[in-house]
Amino acid sequence: MQIKGIDRTVIKWIAMISMLIDHIGYGLIPDTTPWLKALGIVCNVIGRSAFPLFLFLLADGFMRTRSKPKFFIRLLSLAIISEVPFDLVCYHTFMSIIRQNVFWTLLFFFAYMWVSDVCIQSAKAHGLEATNKWTILVHVVAGIMAVCAATIFRTDYNGVGVLAGIVMYHFLAFSGEHPILHDIPVYIMGYTIGLGILTFFFGNTLYAFPTILLIWNYRGRCEIKMPKWIGYAFYPAHLAVIALVLFLQGRLF
């Protein structure tokens, strides 16, 4: 089955809607009856597609961005802004140390990609192979640090999410030089392995495997670009709306 030419905007919308459905199910649908419990499970199943798609989009966006510092600052700002609405929806309090929102996971993943890119560019500038032993060592150390940071900080999907993203990123970068391996697009291999890592630690990510069809047909360029403010503001904004509904229902605090 081939869905011809799916671009970044379409995948973004699919990921955002999937996330919205998941959070509505988690935050607003109580499991007080069998029907409501079943509906909550359906929302959770649909929502499993969001995170791996966002990982792939972030890896692809990193390779396309003109300003990595600005990208990093946007992620950091949104991680900070999103923390209160995230805690309100998940833990019904303004601040919780139990778990941090997913933008922190994406931030640590981005930091790894940035270190990786600087390392590779530095090696090339000095006439070294990108796969020399020192470059590989830096990658390993940076990867361990990013995974440990996400785990210690207790981010959503923790270090496992960062590790899955790292795999997707390197396969995506490698696909620039070797797009096809054994008749399979290289970036699809990376995305599938990333899904496998997530599924091994979070079993319900198994429901996200149909998204491989979307990534297989990803064409990168956008006919109509989504305004940046929509893509970035959607996460804290929809959590804030869910928190407001919970407050009006008397289910908050």
RADAZI-V583253 format. One record per backbone hydrogen bond with DSSP energy under -0.5 kcal/mol. NH is the residue of the N-H (numbers start at 1). CO is the residue of the C=O. Records with the same first field share a line. If there is no record, write none. Layout:
BEGIN
NH=CO, CO
END
This chain:
BEGIN
4=2
6=217
8=220
11=7
12=8
13=9
14=10
15=11
16=12
17=13
18=14
19=15
20=16
21=17
22=18
23=19
24=20
25=21
26=22
27=23
28=24
29=24, 25
30=28
37=33
38=34
39=35
40=36
41=37
42=38
43=39
44=40
45=41
46=42
47=43
48=44, 45
49=46
50=47
51=47
52=48
53=49
54=50
55=51
56=52
57=53
58=54
59=55
60=56
61=57
62=58
63=59
64=60, 61
65=61
71=67
72=68
73=69
74=70
75=71
76=72
77=73
78=74
79=75
80=76
81=77
82=78
83=79, 80
84=80
85=81
86=82
87=83
88=84
89=85
90=86
91=87
92=87, 88
93=87
100=154
104=101
105=101
106=102
107=103
108=104
109=105
110=106
111=107
112=108
113=109
114=110
115=111
116=112
117=113
118=114
119=115
120=116
121=117
122=118
123=119
124=120
125=121
126=122
127=124
128=123
132=129
136=132
137=133
138=134
139=135
140=136
141=137
142=138
143=139
144=140
145=141
146=142
147=143
148=144
149=145
150=146
151=147
152=148
153=149
154=151
155=150
156=100
158=155
161=157, 158
162=158
163=159
164=160
165=161
166=162
167=163
168=164
169=165
170=166
171=167
172=168
173=169
174=170
175=171
176=173
177=174
178=174
181=184
184=181
186=179
188=185
189=185
190=186
191=187
192=188
193=189
194=190
195=191
196=192
197=193
198=194
199=195
200=196
201=197
202=198
205=202
206=203
207=204
208=205
209=206
211=208
212=209
213=210
215=211
216=212
217=213
218=215
219=6
220=6
221=219
230=227
231=227
232=228
233=229
234=230
236=232
237=233
238=234
239=235
240=236
241=237
242=238
243=239
244=240
245=241
246=242
247=243
248=244
249=245
250=247
251=246
252=246
END
